[in-house]
């Protein structure tokens, strides 16, 4: 039904979480079965959901991009949520607890090797069109809590000027190795990132920063240096989550589309815009999302949109799905892309 709807909406791809939290929607030697399939982590659902989804998507001419969360082991709760065959139970020394959740620690070199191997397993075994990650690298900061990796910094990070530089390097190493490993197995599989919409504010970086005053910055808070990855050619596409409306003062939609378009052009990276379908009902302007898509068309670097999320479009908020399906948007071949969670 999901894929039938995507086809009906004239969209050409789905981005599906297949490893939401150290688990898997497919039989894996690295991860237990996801609790989202049966209610119990580690319980076999009796079929291969990923195989089914890929085959059914391709039957309809829809691309299938497998979406991974690299470090998160629990979306809610602590270690008690993990099954005995979860890497967090087998290698607790690779994990940290931060903000009440369990994460793999990017500061341990073996962790990044494990993450890459667990993703390449899917590239080898399934006919996917892409590997996708969003904004979860180091977790969003929790007020009053320091991320607990000082021991690893002392052990591995002595050559770096700051712990921030070391953390960024850890994520850089993951992205570089993952890109090379994916392309070695299948050069046709695209690798892309959907980062938080602001790389850095101009007040932090007057040369490259955007004219925004966002409270979160990829480079400084999530330790994700997206521009470096683009410049190095480690990404086939970037899909910034520009989840704010036109005219929003702190992080204005049009301003950020222009900014990302410039750096996509400079690096030759394909650019898709992450559209906040989930916010349509709260925006005052009923045409906000449609206006955003029209604005995107002013920039040749913008190759399409990824809508977050499927369930938000399903209700046809403010008739936006009808507009996408029946309006001028459907006349542009291969442009509109749907992201689903």
Secondary structure as GFF3:
##gff-version 3
##sequence-region A 1 341
A	DSSP	alpha_helix	2	8	.	.	.	ID=ss1
A	DSSP	beta_strand	13	19	.	.	.	ID=ss2
A	DSSP	beta_strand	23	24	.	.	.	ID=ss3
A	DSSP	beta_strand	32	33	.	.	.	ID=ss4
A	DSSP	alpha_helix	35	38	.	.	.	ID=ss5
A	DSSP	alpha_helix	49	59	.	.	.	ID=ss6
A	DSSP	beta_strand	63	68	.	.	.	ID=ss7
A	DSSP	three_ten_helix	79	81	.	.	.	ID=ss8
A	DSSP	alpha_helix	87	90	.	.	.	ID=ss9
A	DSSP	three_ten_helix	92	94	.	.	.	ID=ss10
A	DSSP	beta_strand	95	98	.	.	.	ID=ss11
A	DSSP	beta_strand	101	104	.	.	.	ID=ss12
A	DSSP	alpha_helix	109	125	.	.	.	ID=ss13
A	DSSP	beta_strand	130	133	.	.	.	ID=ss14
A	DSSP	alpha_helix	150	156	.	.	.	ID=ss15
A	DSSP	alpha_helix	163	185	.	.	.	ID=ss16
A	DSSP	beta_strand	190	193	.	.	.	ID=ss17
A	DSSP	pi_helix	218	222	.	.	.	ID=ss18
A	DSSP	alpha_helix	226	232	.	.	.	ID=ss19
A	DSSP	beta_strand	237	238	.	.	.	ID=ss20
A	DSSP	alpha_helix	253	267	.	.	.	ID=ss21
A	DSSP	beta_strand	270	275	.	.	.	ID=ss22
A	DSSP	three_ten_helix	277	279	.	.	.	ID=ss23
A	DSSP	alpha_helix	288	296	.	.	.	ID=ss24
A	DSSP	beta_strand	302	308	.	.	.	ID=ss25
A	DSSP	alpha_helix	310	314	.	.	.	ID=ss26
A	DSSP	three_ten_helix	317	319	.	.	.	ID=ss27
A	DSSP	alpha_helix	320	326	.	.	.	ID=ss28
A	DSSP	three_ten_helix	328	331	.	.	.	ID=ss29
A	DSSP	beta_strand	336	339	.	.	.	ID=ss30
###
